[in-house]
């Protein structure tokens, strides 16, 4: 299965978050090896991502983001990026449509 190409909008988001990985690691007090172990990656992969040699595919980006944002999200002001990730996830999974339809059905039943 071939990896899908990132849209320009996604690429911007990935680059923005990836550029902060060293600082976020530092805030959590972990090194590249510890981060790699927690994400089931090699230290070399983390190093390549941090140096900008390797731009992670969307699914790996989401895993990295979730790891950091669960730990650092609100206290460090990463809400904008989290909102963007949520927006992409809603569009890709169709949950936004599902929730709207569910709410419409509920409203109809209440009338």
Secondary structure, DSSP 4 states (H G I P E B T S, - for coil): -PPPPPPHHHHHHHHHHHTTHHHHHHHHT--HHHHHHHHT--HHHHHHHHHTS-PPPHHHHHHHHHHHHHHHTGGGT-HHHHHHHHHHHHHHHTHHHHHHHHHHHHHHHH-
